[in-house]
Amino acid sequence: MGKIRSDLGIQIRQARMSKKMTQSKLAELLGCNQEYISRLENGLVNTTIEYLIHIANVLDQDLNCNFIHKSDV
């Protein structure tokens, strides 16, 4: 599970950075705190599918293509 969380965190960080968005701004848009975003991007916490969809929507990402890879499942 750790590799999946880590890979997911990397994908979230890359998507956020491609939007030139800070962790604080992403947290604000998601209604959470910056520490949670940091822990998520570093693969230290789990999240729900619903929240992952929310993150993908805020970052304008296609959940199927950018966050979940067949090799991870």
C-alpha angles and dihedrals in degrees: 000000000000093000092051091050091046094048091046091051091052091051092050092048092049092049091048093048092047086060089049087238126151123226087246092055092047090049090051092051091047095044096240135101130274092244090062091052090050092050091046093050090048093052094245100123138042123232134196125255088243092055091045089055089050090051092048091050093049090048091044092237132147104241094207096054106032109034107031122052124189091235090061097055 
